[in-house]
Amino acid sequence: MNPDTKTKILIIDDDKFLLDMYSLKFSKGGYEVNTAFNGEEAINKIKDGYVPDVVLSDVIMPVMDGLKFLKIFHDEKLVPSATVIMLSNQGQNEDIEAAKSLGIDGYIVKALTIPSEVLEQVEKIHKEKRG
């Protein structure tokens, strides 16, 4: 990571506690953090000019869930260079495959991962995508 330019991460989750916790974890990890409570809010932020390097999205959310967000995000080619990672308690194979079919770069199951491991996995996935 270039010390002059922080990696921008957009974290999408309807759980305020988790959003705050991950925001703090990624901020302390050197990221510039932006958040959204659902996919629609995230789409609006991106269309209003926010360009994240990494998108970390929950699957189950009100208004617009993570899979619908992903579909719009990819169909409209909003930020093709972004690393997109799902962070969800939905750990069933069909959930993971549905997300993979929409072009994600990684899938992390919340219940199996502590916040510091989420940060490590996101960094690993983002680094791999950038080559």
ROMAR-737431 format. One line per 8 residues: number of its first residue (from 1); their letters; for each residue x, y, z of N, C-alpha, C, O, CB. Coordinates in nm, 2 decimals. Each point is the difference from the previous one (the first is absolute). Glycine has a CB too. Example, Ala and Ser with C-alpha at 12.3 -4.5 7.8 and 13.67 -1.06 7.14 Angstrom:
1 = as = 1.32 -0.57 0.78 -0.09 0.12 0.00 0.09 0.12 0.00 0.10 0.00 0.07 -0.29 -0.12 0.05; 0.15 0.23 -0.19 0.09 0.11 0.00 -0.08 0.11 0.08 0.05 0.11 0.01 0.07 -0.17 -0.23
***
This chain:
1 = mnpdtktk = 0.08 -0.12 0.00 -0.08 0.12 0.00 0.09 0.12 0.00 0.09 0.02 0.08 -0.28 -0.14 0.04; 0.16 0.22 -0.21 0.08 0.12 -0.01 -0.04 0.09 0.13 -0.12 0.02 0.02 0.13 -0.03 -0.28; 0.09 0.05 0.34 -0.03 0.07 0.12 -0.07 0.14 -0.03 -0.06 0.06 0.08 0.25 -0.17 0.03; -0.17 0.16 -0.24 -0.06 0.13 -0.03 -0.14 -0.01 -0.04 -0.08 0.10 0.03 0.30 -0.03 -0.11; -0.27 -0.18 0.02 -0.14 -0.01 -0.03 -0.05 -0.12 0.07 0.04 -0.12 -0.03 0.00 0.22 -0.20; -0.14 -0.08 0.31 -0.07 -0.11 0.08 -0.09 -0.07 -0.10 -0.06 0.06 -0.09 0.08 0.07 0.31; -0.03 -0.26 -0.19 -0.09 -0.08 -0.08 -0.14 0.03 0.05 -0.03 0.00 0.12 0.20 -0.19 -0.15; -0.26 0.22 -0.06 -0.14 0.03 0.03 -0.08 -0.12 0.01 0.00 -0.08 -0.10 0.02 0.31 -0.01
9 = iliidddk = -0.09 -0.25 0.22 -0.09 -0.12 0.02 -0.14 0.05 0.03 -0.02 0.09 0.08 0.21 -0.23 0.00; -0.29 0.08 -0.15 -0.14 0.03 0.02 -0.05 -0.13 0.07 0.00 -0.11 -0.06 -0.03 0.27 -0.14; -0.02 -0.14 0.32 -0.06 -0.11 0.08 -0.15 0.01 0.00 -0.05 0.10 0.05 0.26 -0.12 0.10; -0.28 -0.08 -0.19 -0.14 0.00 -0.01 -0.06 -0.11 0.09 0.02 -0.12 -0.02 -0.01 0.20 -0.22; -0.08 -0.03 0.34 -0.06 -0.09 0.10 -0.11 0.07 0.07 0.01 0.12 0.04 0.20 -0.25 -0.01; -0.32 0.06 0.00 -0.12 0.07 0.07 0.02 -0.01 0.15 -0.08 0.06 0.07 -0.07 -0.12 -0.26; 0.25 -0.01 0.24 0.02 -0.01 0.14 0.10 0.11 0.05 0.12 -0.01 -0.03 -0.16 -0.24 0.02; -0.02 0.35 0.08 0.08 0.12 0.03 0.12 -0.04 0.09 0.11 0.05 -0.02 -0.31 0.09 0.01
17 = flldmysl = 0.18 -0.24 0.10 0.11 -0.04 0.09 0.12 -0.05 -0.08 0.11 0.03 0.02 -0.28 -0.08 0.16; 0.14 -0.04 -0.28 0.10 -0.06 -0.08 0.06 0.10 -0.09 0.12 0.00 -0.03 -0.24 -0.22 0.03; 0.04 0.31 -0.06 0.05 0.11 -0.08 0.10 0.08 0.07 0.11 0.03 -0.05 -0.32 -0.02 -0.07; 0.18 0.03 0.25 0.09 0.08 0.08 0.13 -0.08 0.03 0.11 0.06 -0.01 -0.31 0.06 0.11; 0.18 -0.24 -0.06 0.12 -0.09 0.03 0.09 -0.01 -0.12 0.12 0.01 0.02 -0.26 -0.13 0.15; 0.09 0.08 -0.28 0.08 -0.01 -0.12 0.06 0.13 -0.05 0.11 0.00 -0.05 -0.24 -0.20 -0.02; 0.06 0.31 0.09 0.05 0.13 -0.04 0.12 0.03 0.08 0.10 0.05 -0.05 -0.33 0.03 -0.01; 0.22 -0.10 0.19 0.11 0.03 0.09 0.12 -0.09 -0.03 0.12 0.04 -0.01 -0.28 0.02 0.19
25 = kfskggye = 0.14 -0.19 -0.21 0.10 -0.10 -0.03 0.08 0.04 -0.13 0.12 0.00 0.00 -0.26 -0.18 0.12; 0.06 0.22 -0.22 0.06 0.03 -0.13 0.07 0.14 0.01 0.10 0.02 -0.06 -0.27 -0.16 -0.06; 0.11 0.24 0.19 0.06 0.13 0.02 0.14 -0.02 0.07 0.10 0.06 -0.04 -0.33 0.05 0.06; 0.23 -0.19 0.09 0.13 -0.02 0.07 0.10 -0.08 -0.09 0.12 0.01 0.02 -0.24 -0.01 0.20; 0.07 -0.07 -0.32 0.08 -0.08 -0.10 0.05 0.09 -0.11 0.07 -0.05 -0.09 -0.19 -0.15 0.15; 0.09 0.33 -0.06 0.05 0.09 -0.10 -0.09 0.03 -0.12 0.04 0.06 -0.09 0.18 -0.14 0.16; -0.35 0.03 -0.05 -0.10 0.02 -0.11 -0.07 0.13 0.02 -0.02 0.05 0.11 0.00 -0.29 -0.14; -0.03 0.30 -0.09 -0.10 0.11 0.00 -0.13 -0.07 -0.01 -0.03 -0.06 -0.10 0.19 0.23 0.00
33 = vntafnge = -0.24 -0.16 0.21 -0.13 -0.08 0.01 -0.12 0.09 -0.03 -0.02 0.11 0.04 0.13 -0.26 0.13; -0.20 0.09 -0.25 -0.13 0.06 -0.03 -0.10 -0.12 0.03 0.03 -0.11 -0.03 0.05 0.29 -0.15; -0.20 -0.14 0.22 -0.10 -0.11 0.03 -0.13 0.03 -0.06 -0.04 0.11 -0.04 0.16 -0.15 0.25; -0.20 -0.07 -0.22 -0.14 0.01 -0.05 -0.08 -0.11 0.08 0.05 -0.11 0.03 0.02 0.20 -0.27; -0.20 -0.06 0.26 -0.08 -0.10 0.08 -0.07 -0.10 -0.09 -0.06 -0.10 0.05 0.02 0.28 0.11; 0.04 -0.16 -0.29 -0.06 -0.09 -0.10 0.06 0.02 -0.14 0.07 0.10 -0.02 -0.28 -0.11 0.16; 0.18 -0.08 -0.23 0.05 0.01 -0.13 -0.04 0.12 -0.08 0.08 0.06 -0.08 -0.08 -0.30 0.08; -0.13 0.29 0.02 -0.04 0.12 -0.07 0.08 0.12 0.05 0.04 0.08 -0.09 -0.27 -0.18 0.07
41 = eainkikd = 0.25 0.12 0.15 0.08 0.11 0.05 0.15 -0.01 -0.06 0.05 0.10 -0.04 -0.19 -0.09 0.25; 0.19 -0.13 -0.22 0.14 -0.02 -0.06 0.00 0.04 -0.15 0.09 0.07 -0.04 -0.05 -0.25 0.21; -0.14 0.14 -0.24 -0.01 0.03 -0.15 -0.01 0.15 -0.01 0.07 0.06 -0.09 -0.19 -0.27 0.04; 0.04 0.28 0.13 -0.01 0.15 -0.01 0.13 0.07 0.03 0.04 0.09 -0.06 -0.28 -0.12 0.13; 0.31 -0.02 0.03 0.13 0.06 0.04 0.10 -0.01 -0.12 0.07 0.09 -0.03 -0.10 -0.15 0.27; 0.03 -0.06 -0.30 0.09 -0.02 -0.12 -0.04 0.08 -0.12 0.08 0.06 -0.06 -0.04 -0.29 0.14; -0.17 0.24 -0.10 -0.05 0.08 -0.11 0.02 0.15 0.02 0.01 0.08 -0.09 -0.18 -0.26 0.04; 0.18 0.22 0.18 0.03 0.14 0.04 0.15 0.03 -0.01 0.04 0.11 0.04 -0.24 -0.11 0.10
49 = gyvpdvvl = 0.28 -0.10 -0.18 0.14 0.03 -0.02 0.10 -0.07 0.09 0.12 0.01 -0.01 -0.19 0.20 -0.07; 0.02 -0.29 0.18 0.10 -0.07 0.09 0.05 -0.12 -0.07 -0.07 -0.08 -0.05 -0.05 0.16 0.25; 0.25 -0.09 -0.21 0.07 -0.11 -0.07 0.08 -0.09 0.09 0.12 0.03 0.03 -0.11 0.11 -0.24; -0.07 -0.25 0.27 0.08 -0.08 0.09 0.09 -0.09 -0.07 -0.02 -0.04 -0.11 -0.17 0.05 0.27; 0.30 -0.04 -0.09 0.10 -0.10 -0.05 -0.05 -0.14 0.04 0.02 -0.10 -0.07 0.17 0.26 0.09; -0.26 -0.17 0.09 -0.05 -0.13 0.06 -0.15 0.03 0.04 -0.03 0.10 0.06 0.26 -0.18 0.02; -0.31 -0.02 -0.12 -0.14 0.00 0.05 -0.02 -0.12 0.08 0.02 -0.12 -0.04 -0.11 0.25 -0.16; 0.04 -0.12 0.33 -0.02 -0.11 0.09 -0.15 0.01 0.03 -0.05 0.09 0.07 0.29 -0.09 0.03
57 = sdvimpvm = -0.32 -0.10 -0.14 -0.14 0.00 0.01 -0.06 -0.12 0.07 0.04 -0.11 -0.03 -0.04 0.25 -0.18; -0.10 -0.11 0.29 -0.08 -0.11 0.06 -0.09 -0.05 -0.11 -0.02 0.07 -0.10 0.03 0.04 0.34; -0.08 -0.22 -0.22 -0.10 -0.05 -0.09 -0.14 0.04 0.04 -0.07 0.06 -0.08 0.23 -0.26 0.02; -0.20 0.16 0.18 -0.13 0.03 0.05 -0.02 0.14 0.05 0.06 0.03 0.11 -0.09 -0.28 -0.06; -0.04 0.34 -0.12 -0.02 0.13 0.05 -0.14 0.05 -0.05 -0.05 -0.05 -0.10 0.30 0.10 0.09; -0.31 0.04 0.08 -0.13 0.06 -0.05 0.02 0.09 -0.12 0.12 0.03 -0.03 -0.21 -0.05 0.26; -0.02 0.06 -0.29 0.00 0.09 -0.12 0.07 -0.06 -0.12 -0.07 -0.03 -0.10 0.08 0.22 0.26; 0.12 -0.22 -0.16 0.06 -0.07 -0.11 0.11 -0.09 0.06 0.10 0.05 0.07 -0.14 0.15 -0.23
65 = dglkflki = 0.03 -0.33 0.14 0.10 -0.09 0.06 0.13 0.00 -0.08 0.01 0.06 -0.11 -0.20 -0.20 0.19; 0.29 0.07 -0.03 0.13 0.00 -0.06 0.00 -0.06 -0.14 0.08 0.04 -0.08 0.01 -0.06 0.31; -0.17 -0.08 -0.26 0.00 -0.06 -0.13 -0.06 0.09 -0.11 0.05 0.01 -0.11 -0.06 -0.24 0.22; -0.09 0.30 -0.07 -0.06 0.10 -0.09 0.09 0.11 -0.03 0.02 0.05 -0.11 -0.25 -0.11 0.19; 0.30 0.10 0.03 0.10 0.11 -0.01 0.11 -0.05 -0.10 0.04 0.08 -0.09 -0.08 0.00 0.33; 0.09 -0.20 -0.22 0.10 -0.05 -0.09 -0.04 -0.01 -0.14 0.08 0.04 -0.09 0.00 -0.18 0.28; -0.20 0.10 -0.22 -0.05 -0.01 -0.13 0.00 0.14 -0.07 0.05 0.02 -0.11 -0.19 -0.21 0.17; 0.09 0.29 0.01 0.00 0.14 -0.05 0.14 0.05 -0.02 0.04 0.06 -0.10 -0.26 -0.01 0.21
73 = fhdeklvp = 0.30 -0.07 -0.01 0.14 0.04 0.01 0.08 -0.05 -0.13 0.07 0.08 -0.06 -0.08 -0.07 0.32; -0.01 -0.14 -0.29 0.07 -0.06 -0.11 -0.07 0.04 -0.14 0.07 0.03 -0.09 0.01 -0.22 0.24; -0.21 0.18 -0.15 -0.07 0.03 -0.13 0.02 0.14 -0.05 0.02 0.02 -0.12 -0.20 -0.18 0.19; 0.19 0.25 0.03 0.02 0.14 -0.04 0.15 0.04 0.00 0.04 0.11 -0.02 -0.26 -0.05 0.12; 0.31 -0.16 -0.07 0.14 0.02 0.00 0.04 0.12 0.08 0.08 0.09 -0.05 -0.06 -0.20 -0.18; -0.07 0.12 0.35 0.02 0.12 0.08 0.15 0.02 0.04 0.05 0.12 -0.01 -0.28 -0.15 0.10; 0.29 -0.06 -0.03 0.15 0.01 0.03 0.06 -0.13 -0.04 0.03 -0.09 0.09 -0.07 0.26 0.10; 0.07 -0.20 -0.32 0.05 -0.13 -0.04 0.13 -0.04 0.07 0.03 -0.11 0.01 -0.14 0.15 -0.23
81 = satvimls = 0.19 0.06 0.26 0.13 -0.03 0.06 -0.01 -0.04 0.15 0.10 -0.05 0.05 0.00 0.21 -0.22; -0.21 -0.13 0.23 -0.02 -0.03 0.14 0.01 -0.15 0.03 -0.05 -0.08 -0.07 -0.09 0.29 0.09; 0.20 -0.24 0.10 0.00 -0.14 0.05 -0.13 -0.01 0.08 -0.03 0.08 0.09 0.29 -0.10 -0.08; -0.34 -0.08 -0.05 -0.13 -0.02 0.06 -0.01 -0.12 0.09 0.03 -0.11 -0.05 -0.14 0.23 -0.14; 0.08 -0.11 0.32 0.01 -0.11 0.09 -0.14 0.00 0.08 -0.04 0.10 0.05 0.30 -0.09 -0.03; -0.32 -0.13 -0.02 -0.12 -0.01 0.08 0.05 -0.04 0.15 0.08 -0.09 0.01 -0.22 0.02 -0.22; 0.07 0.13 0.30 0.02 -0.03 0.15 -0.13 -0.03 0.05 -0.08 0.09 0.03 0.29 0.06 -0.01; -0.24 -0.28 0.01 -0.14 -0.04 0.03 0.00 -0.11 0.10 0.10 -0.08 0.01 -0.18 0.16 -0.23
89 = nqgqnedi = -0.03 -0.10 0.29 -0.02 -0.12 0.08 -0.06 -0.11 -0.09 -0.02 -0.11 0.04 -0.01 0.25 0.17; -0.01 -0.11 -0.33 -0.05 -0.10 -0.10 0.11 -0.08 -0.05 0.07 0.04 -0.10 -0.27 0.11 0.03; 0.23 -0.26 0.13 0.12 -0.08 -0.04 -0.04 -0.12 -0.08 0.09 -0.09 -0.02 0.02 0.17 0.22; -0.23 -0.10 -0.24 -0.04 -0.11 -0.08 0.06 0.00 -0.14 0.02 0.11 -0.06 -0.24 -0.13 0.18; 0.25 -0.09 -0.18 0.07 -0.01 -0.13 -0.08 0.08 -0.11 0.05 0.07 -0.08 0.04 -0.29 0.14; -0.23 0.21 -0.05 -0.08 0.07 -0.10 0.01 0.15 0.01 -0.01 0.07 -0.10 -0.15 -0.27 0.10; 0.17 0.25 0.13 0.02 0.14 0.02 0.13 0.05 -0.06 0.01 0.10 -0.07 -0.15 -0.11 0.28; 0.25 -0.07 -0.18 0.13 0.04 -0.05 0.01 -0.01 -0.15 0.05 0.09 -0.07 0.05 -0.18 0.28
97 = eaakslgi = -0.16 -0.02 -0.27 0.00 -0.01 -0.15 -0.08 0.11 -0.07 0.04 0.05 -0.10 -0.02 -0.30 0.13; -0.14 0.29 0.04 -0.08 0.11 -0.06 0.09 0.13 0.00 -0.01 0.07 -0.10 -0.21 -0.18 0.18; 0.29 0.14 0.02 0.09 0.11 0.00 0.11 -0.01 -0.10 0.03 0.10 -0.07 -0.09 -0.06 0.32; 0.12 -0.16 -0.25 0.11 -0.02 -0.10 -0.04 0.02 -0.14 0.07 0.05 -0.09 0.03 -0.21 0.25; -0.23 0.12 -0.19 -0.05 0.01 -0.14 -0.02 0.15 -0.04 -0.01 0.04 -0.11 -0.10 -0.26 0.14; 0.11 0.31 0.07 -0.01 0.14 -0.02 0.14 0.07 0.00 0.01 0.13 0.01 -0.24 -0.13 0.09; 0.33 -0.08 -0.10 0.14 0.06 -0.02 0.07 0.05 0.12 0.08 0.09 -0.01 -0.16 -0.03 -0.21; 0.05 -0.12 0.34 0.08 0.05 0.11 0.14 -0.05 0.00 0.03 -0.10 -0.07 -0.24 0.10 0.20
105 = dgyivkal = 0.30 0.06 -0.05 0.14 -0.04 0.01 0.02 -0.09 0.13 0.10 -0.07 0.00 -0.03 0.28 -0.12; -0.16 -0.20 0.21 0.02 -0.08 0.12 -0.13 -0.01 0.08 -0.09 0.08 -0.02 0.33 -0.02 0.03; -0.25 -0.16 0.09 -0.12 -0.02 0.08 0.05 -0.03 0.14 0.07 -0.10 0.01 -0.21 0.02 -0.21; 0.10 0.15 0.30 0.04 -0.02 0.14 -0.12 -0.02 0.08 -0.10 0.07 -0.01 0.31 0.07 -0.02; -0.21 -0.25 0.11 -0.12 -0.03 0.08 0.03 0.06 0.14 0.09 -0.03 0.07 -0.14 -0.19 -0.19; -0.04 0.32 0.15 0.02 0.08 0.13 0.01 -0.09 0.12 0.09 0.02 0.08 -0.22 0.16 -0.18; 0.04 -0.28 0.11 0.00 -0.08 0.13 0.13 -0.08 0.02 0.03 -0.04 0.11 -0.28 0.02 -0.14; 0.33 0.00 -0.08 0.12 -0.08 0.01 0.12 0.08 0.01 0.12 -0.05 0.00 -0.23 -0.13 -0.13
113 = tipsevle = 0.10 0.32 0.13 0.11 0.08 -0.02 0.00 0.12 0.10 -0.10 0.07 0.01 0.11 -0.13 -0.25; 0.10 0.08 0.32 0.00 0.11 0.09 0.05 0.13 -0.08 0.06 -0.02 -0.11 -0.01 -0.13 0.31; -0.09 0.27 -0.15 0.03 0.12 -0.08 0.15 0.01 -0.05 0.02 0.05 -0.12 -0.20 0.06 0.25; 0.27 -0.14 -0.05 0.14 0.01 -0.05 0.03 -0.09 -0.12 0.08 0.03 -0.09 -0.01 0.03 0.32; -0.14 -0.18 -0.23 0.02 -0.10 -0.11 -0.07 0.06 -0.12 0.04 -0.03 -0.11 -0.03 -0.17 0.27; -0.12 0.27 -0.14 -0.08 0.06 -0.12 0.10 0.10 -0.06 0.01 0.00 -0.13 -0.24 -0.03 0.24; 0.29 0.11 -0.04 0.10 0.10 -0.05 0.11 -0.07 -0.08 0.03 0.04 -0.11 -0.08 0.11 0.31; 0.11 -0.26 -0.14 0.10 -0.07 -0.07 -0.05 -0.07 -0.13 0.07 0.01 -0.10 0.04 -0.05 0.33
121 = qvekihke = -0.22 -0.02 -0.22 -0.06 -0.06 -0.12 -0.03 0.10 -0.11 0.03 -0.02 -0.12 -0.12 -0.16 0.26; 0.04 0.29 -0.10 -0.03 0.11 -0.10 0.12 0.05 -0.07 0.01 0.01 -0.12 -0.21 0.06 0.25; 0.31 -0.05 -0.05 0.13 0.04 -0.05 0.06 -0.10 -0.10 0.05 0.04 -0.10 -0.01 0.09 0.31; -0.05 -0.26 -0.17 0.05 -0.11 -0.08 -0.08 0.00 -0.14 0.07 -0.01 -0.10 0.00 -0.12 0.31; -0.20 0.13 -0.20 -0.08 -0.01 -0.12 0.02 0.12 -0.09 0.02 -0.01 -0.13 -0.19 -0.11 0.25; 0.18 0.24 -0.06 0.03 0.13 -0.08 0.13 -0.01 -0.07 0.02 0.04 -0.11 -0.17 0.09 0.27; 0.25 -0.17 -0.08 0.14 -0.01 -0.06 0.00 -0.10 -0.11 0.07 0.03 -0.11 0.03 0.02 0.33; -0.16 -0.17 -0.21 -0.01 -0.10 -0.11 -0.07 0.06 -0.12 0.05 -0.02 -0.11 -0.05 -0.16 0.28
129 = krg = -0.10 0.26 -0.15 -0.07 0.05 -0.12 0.08 0.10 -0.07 0.00 0.01 -0.13 -0.22 -0.04 0.25; 0.30 0.11 -0.05 0.08 0.10 -0.06 0.13 -0.06 -0.07 0.07 0.07 -0.07 -0.16 0.10 0.24; 0.11 -0.30 -0.13 0.12 -0.07 -0.06 0.13 0.04 0.06 0.10 -0.05 -0.03 -0.22 0.05 -0.18
***
